[in-house]
């Protein structure tokens, strides 16, 4: 039992790996697909052990016998001597090869499930990417449209602004031209009045003495009136 051929050992090693993987897959069947994929990869990594280490696991550590049986109750490989052990009392046992076939089917079923799950998730990924692309394209088109419309609006408003400014200047000229002409006339009239006023002021300054003489003329006696009149006439001639 302990002197097995290398070929047999290799076959037994593969069988143990399959059963161990099957046990794990049965225990994880209720988990999500993503967790299954992660744990399966971890288990596969664990199975890639040193050949000597795997070879040592082909034998029962307690009885040093080949692991020919599988305890369905404890979900582990045992040797024929372990069957009578107290810890396996009333447990169900099947041959290792049968367990291998059972768990191979379970592994295949899980792999098929994960493959299908992967395909669906991949399809969801593609659909999501397509939607993202469509939203971005729509946003880009809308941005272009908004920019174009506001450019048109700016052009229209600019043209309207220029038109209103021209109309305002024309209206300003229409109103201010006659007002400025009227102001010019007023200023000319004012200048004329100021010139006349200046002349009158000068005349007033020159004739102040004359007015005094007139008052004096009224006040003098009738005897001297003739002489005063003569002097007044001479004064008027000098002015």
C-alpha positions as MATLAB code, in Angstrom:
seq = 'XXXXXXXXXXXXXXXXXXXXXXXXXXXXXXXXXXXXXXXXXXXXXXXXXXXXXXXXXXXXXXXXXXXXXXXXXXXXXXXXXXXXXXXXXXXXXXXXXXXXXXXXXXXXXXXXXXXXXXXXXXXXXXXXXXXXXXXXXXXXXXXXXXXXXXXXXXXXXXXXXXXXXXXXXXXXXXXXXXXXXXXXXXXXXXXXXXXXXXXXXXXXXXXXXXXXXXXXXXXXXXXXXXXXXXXXXXXXXXX';
ca = [
       0.000    0.000    0.000;
       2.783    2.398    0.811;
       4.957    1.355   -2.205;
       2.684    2.682   -5.014;
       3.994    3.300   -8.526;
       4.677    6.925   -9.590;
       2.040    6.767  -12.315;
      -0.531    5.605   -9.850;
       0.493    8.335   -7.461;
       0.044   10.955  -10.173;
      -3.434    9.689  -10.947;
      -4.338    9.586   -7.288;
      -3.017   13.109   -6.804;
      -5.257   14.403   -9.580;
      -8.208   12.577   -8.078;
      -7.620   14.129   -4.681;
      -7.432   17.588   -6.250;
     -10.716   17.081   -8.070;
     -12.485   15.860   -4.965;
     -11.101   18.671   -2.855;
     -12.192   21.194   -5.461;
     -15.605   19.548   -5.613;
     -15.989   19.759   -1.859;
     -15.178   23.398   -1.939;
     -17.576   24.057   -4.824;
     -20.397   22.291   -2.992;
     -19.806   24.395    0.098;
     -19.733   27.625   -1.905;
     -22.765   26.899   -4.089;
     -24.906   29.472   -2.285;
     -22.427   32.306   -2.788;
     -22.507   34.912   -5.576;
     -20.837   34.251   -8.922;
     -18.113   36.823   -8.299;
     -17.194   35.246   -4.954;
     -17.140   31.840   -6.584;
     -14.747   32.987   -9.240;
     -12.396   34.537   -6.677;
     -12.438   31.546   -4.327;
     -12.048   29.094   -7.183;
      -8.939   30.897   -8.314;
      -7.621   30.810   -4.750;
      -8.305   27.107   -4.465;
      -6.627   26.458   -7.773;
      -3.597   28.309   -6.472;
      -3.587   26.171   -3.366;
      -3.701   23.005   -5.459;
      -0.513   24.052   -7.244;
       1.596   22.790   -4.382;
       4.890   21.043   -4.314;
       4.553   17.472   -5.764;
       6.090   15.982   -2.618;
       3.562   17.792   -0.458;
       0.685   16.531   -2.651;
       2.084   13.024   -2.525;
       2.114   13.079    1.266;
      -1.602   13.956    1.231;
      -2.431   10.765   -0.645;
      -2.048    8.835    2.551;
      -3.953    8.938    5.780;
      -1.818   10.735    8.325;
      -3.084    8.485   11.106;
      -2.989    5.053    9.441;
      -0.557    5.689    6.560;
      -3.029    4.053    4.168;
      -4.246    5.211    0.766;
      -7.264    7.497    0.778;
      -9.646    5.190   -1.032;
     -12.910    6.372    0.476;
     -14.778    9.660    0.724;
     -16.865   10.550    3.789;
     -19.959   12.320    2.503;
     -20.867   13.428    6.006;
     -17.558   15.164    6.778;
     -16.775   15.913    3.122;
     -13.243   14.513    3.342;
     -11.088   11.669    2.039;
     -10.339    8.810    4.413;
      -8.701    5.397    4.375;
     -10.448    2.092    5.004;
      -9.265    2.070    8.616;
     -10.883    5.441    9.323;
     -14.309    3.940    8.672;
     -14.336    2.235   12.057;
     -13.116    5.294   13.911;
     -15.592    6.790   16.428;
     -15.593   10.155   14.679;
     -16.967    8.502   11.507;
     -19.616    6.371   13.187;
     -22.913    6.316   11.240;
     -21.347    8.354    8.401;
     -21.896    7.659    4.709;
     -18.920    6.613    2.572;
     -18.405    6.208   -1.159;
     -15.377    5.158   -3.180;
     -12.962    7.886   -4.125;
     -13.482    7.329   -7.834;
     -17.230    7.765   -7.482;
     -16.706   10.922   -5.433;
     -14.376   12.158   -8.135;
     -17.049   11.684  -10.797;
     -19.694   13.323   -8.632;
     -17.612   16.380   -7.905;
     -16.310   16.570  -11.445;
     -19.918   16.999  -12.526;
     -20.440   19.637   -9.835;
     -17.289   21.461  -10.875;
     -18.331   21.340  -14.505;
     -21.769   22.657  -13.558;
     -20.184   25.501  -11.594;
     -17.790   26.272  -14.430;
     -20.671   26.326  -16.890;
     -22.573   28.640  -14.547;
     -19.593   30.971  -14.199;
     -19.005   30.932  -17.950;
     -22.620   31.866  -18.584;
     -22.452   34.462  -15.812;
     -19.298   35.918  -17.336;
     -20.965   36.102  -20.736;
     -23.963   37.947  -19.292;
     -21.803   40.338  -17.310;
     -19.675   40.970  -20.390;
     -22.824   41.726  -22.356;
     -23.954   44.090  -19.603;
     -20.551   45.769  -19.769;
     -20.856   46.262  -23.523;
     -24.387   47.619  -23.172;
     -23.296   50.022  -20.444;
     -20.359   51.222  -22.534;
     -22.713   51.700  -25.493;
     -25.105   53.757  -23.357;
     -22.240   55.858  -22.001;
     -21.038   56.465  -25.556;
     -24.541   57.435  -26.676;
     -24.952   59.859  -23.758;
     -21.593   61.458  -24.512;
     -22.435   61.804  -28.197;
     -25.824   63.287  -27.353;
     -24.217   65.720  -24.898;
     -21.657   66.706  -27.537;
     -24.371   67.324  -30.142;
     -26.396   69.333  -27.636;
     -23.349   71.389  -26.713;
     -22.695   72.124  -30.391;
     -26.353   73.077  -30.892;
     -26.384   75.382  -27.844;
     -23.168   77.072  -28.939;
     -24.526   77.538  -32.466;
     -27.845   78.946  -31.261;
     -26.218   81.381  -28.866;
     -23.842   82.492  -31.612;
     -26.860   83.248  -33.793;
     -28.569   85.044  -30.932;
     -25.454   87.117  -30.265;
     -25.302   88.039  -33.955;
     -28.970   89.013  -34.019;
     -28.643   91.028  -30.804;
     -25.493   92.732  -32.071;
     -27.205   93.743  -35.312;
     -30.241   94.958  -33.388;
     -27.984   96.918  -31.033;
     -26.248   98.640  -33.944;
     -29.586   99.422  -35.588;
     -31.009  100.900  -32.391;
     -27.868  102.980  -31.873;
     -28.130  104.363  -35.409;
     -31.789  105.186  -34.866;
     -30.925  106.833  -31.567;
     -28.239  108.999  -33.187;
     -30.631  110.045  -35.935;
     -33.342  110.906  -33.426;
     -30.786  112.779  -31.351;
     -29.730  114.816  -34.373;
     -33.374  115.451  -35.343;
     -34.137  116.852  -31.898;
     -30.875  118.629  -31.174;
     -30.307  120.324  -34.539;
     -33.208  122.802  -34.214;
     -32.485  123.230  -30.523;
     -28.849  124.073  -31.233;
     -29.929  126.448  -34.013;
     -32.316  128.131  -31.620;
     -29.548  128.351  -29.022;
     -27.277  129.965  -31.594;
     -29.921  132.593  -32.321;
     -30.493  133.206  -28.626;
     -26.788  133.668  -28.104;
     -26.598  136.079  -31.043;
     -29.523  138.024  -29.646;
     -27.912  138.034  -26.231;
     -24.662  139.336  -27.681;
     -26.567  142.079  -29.503;
     -28.369  143.057  -26.330;
     -25.115  143.068  -24.379;
     -23.538  145.366  -27.016;
     -26.479  147.768  -26.855;
     -26.445  147.667  -23.089;
     -22.752  148.456  -23.079;
     -23.306  151.449  -25.381;
     -26.138  152.709  -23.212;
     -24.021  152.360  -20.101;
     -21.284  154.382  -21.763;
     -23.802  157.005  -22.825;
     -25.184  157.104  -19.318;
     -21.720  157.673  -17.929;
     -21.107  160.460  -20.445;
     -24.453  162.204  -19.833;
     -24.481  162.121  -16.055;
     -23.106  165.665  -16.020;
     -25.780  166.732  -18.500;
     -28.535  165.508  -16.183;
     -27.015  167.456  -13.348;
     -26.923  170.546  -15.483;
     -30.629  170.072  -16.348;
     -31.550  169.994  -12.696;
     -29.430  173.006  -12.108;
     -31.198  174.756  -15.008;
     -34.582  174.215  -13.424;
     -33.416  175.514  -10.106;
     -31.800  178.771  -11.315;
     -33.656  182.013  -11.304;
     -35.316  183.460  -14.363;
     -32.673  186.128  -14.468;
     -29.879  183.679  -15.102;
     -31.917  181.223  -17.269;
     -30.864  182.837  -20.519;
     -27.195  182.560  -19.660;
     -27.608  178.948  -18.455;
     -29.419  177.970  -21.662;
     -26.584  179.298  -23.706;
     -24.074  177.260  -21.688;
     -26.268  174.140  -21.969;
     -26.391  174.413  -25.737;
     -22.658  174.737  -25.885;
     -22.315  171.639  -23.718;
     -24.638  169.631  -25.968;
     -22.632  170.576  -29.010;
     -19.457  169.350  -27.357;
     -21.031  165.943  -26.589;
];
